[in-house]
Amino acid sequence: MSLLAVLLSSLFFFSGIQVAAAAAISAPGCSSSTWSWTSNKQGQSACTVAAYMLSSCSGGSFTVAPLASSSQAYPGPTGGSDDADLCLCNTITYSLLSACDACQGSEWVSWATYKTNCTSVQAASSFPNPVPVGTSVPLWALIDVTVEGTWDPITAAIVGDTPEAGPGTVITSQ
Ligand SMILES: *[C@@H]1O[C@H](CO)[C@@H](O)[C@H](O)[C@H]1NC(C)=O
């Protein structure tokens, strides 16, 4: 094989990996009709949108594991390397994961509890990276939850889905 052929095949090899990584988003189904208003226009649940947002700090892949029971909730960082993950330590991901708790029949934790182990926290209603390709963030996820101290589904439902923050949008609080 010539050097060029080797180079080309490695390019294809790496671009193949990139495509696979971009698609490696996994989240619970979250089909409860009670919470269908939390989905975006593409029909992605809050769990799926959370996984996309979290993937932007982890090389394009992320798995939000299903809760094992309705007594569980997503806790925020748990005292490991994710304590410094600003994709986790922000109010937008907190809101999305709280809705993801809700649609699996669970209660969600308060913002104060969620961020307990965060070494630093992104400014309220802002996100460290542009919205990744493949998803859009519902407007309700941009509510400043530090005001009430918790995700509030009633306020969220009133605010609703649109306008969504689409791919490439840098979400910053004003
Ligand atoms: C914070 O981290 C500790 C481990 O250092 C863990 O036991 C605890 O559950 C975490 N708290 C929250 C709210 O996630």
Ligand as a Chemical Component Dictionary entry (heavy atoms), coordinates in Angstrom:
data_LIG
# 
_chem_comp.id                   LIG 
_chem_comp.type                 NON-POLYMER 
_chem_comp.pdbx_formal_charge   0 
_chem_comp.three_letter_code    LIG 
# 
loop_
_chem_comp_atom.comp_id 
_chem_comp_atom.atom_id 
_chem_comp_atom.alt_atom_id 
_chem_comp_atom.type_symbol 
_chem_comp_atom.charge 
_chem_comp_atom.model_Cartn_x 
_chem_comp_atom.model_Cartn_y 
_chem_comp_atom.model_Cartn_z 
_chem_comp_atom.pdbx_ordinal 
LIG C1 C1 C 0 -21.348 14.693 46.844 1  
LIG O1 O1 O 0 -20.251 13.829 46.811 2  
LIG C2 C2 C 0 -20.236 12.846 47.839 3  
LIG C3 C3 C 0 -18.960 12.057 47.699 4  
LIG O2 O2 O 0 -17.856 12.891 47.877 5  
LIG C4 C4 C 0 -21.436 11.960 47.678 6  
LIG O3 O3 O 0 -21.470 10.996 48.713 7  
LIG C5 C5 C 0 -22.696 12.788 47.737 8  
LIG O4 O4 O 0 -23.810 11.989 47.459 9  
LIG C6 C6 C 0 -22.635 13.912 46.729 10 
LIG N1 N1 N 0 -23.770 14.794 46.943 11 
LIG C7 C7 C 0 -24.663 15.018 46.005 12 
LIG C8 C8 C 0 -25.773 15.928 46.398 13 
LIG O5 O5 O 0 -24.604 14.535 44.901 14 
# 
loop_
_chem_comp_bond.comp_id 
_chem_comp_bond.atom_id_1 
_chem_comp_bond.atom_id_2 
_chem_comp_bond.value_order 
_chem_comp_bond.pdbx_ordinal 
LIG C1 O1 SING 1  
LIG C1 C6 SING 2  
LIG O1 C2 SING 3  
LIG C2 C3 SING 4  
LIG C2 C4 SING 5  
LIG C3 O2 SING 6  
LIG C4 O3 SING 7  
LIG C4 C5 SING 8  
LIG C5 O4 SING 9  
LIG C5 C6 SING 10 
LIG C6 N1 SING 11 
LIG N1 C7 SING 12 
LIG C7 C8 SING 13 
LIG C7 O5 DOUB 14 
# 
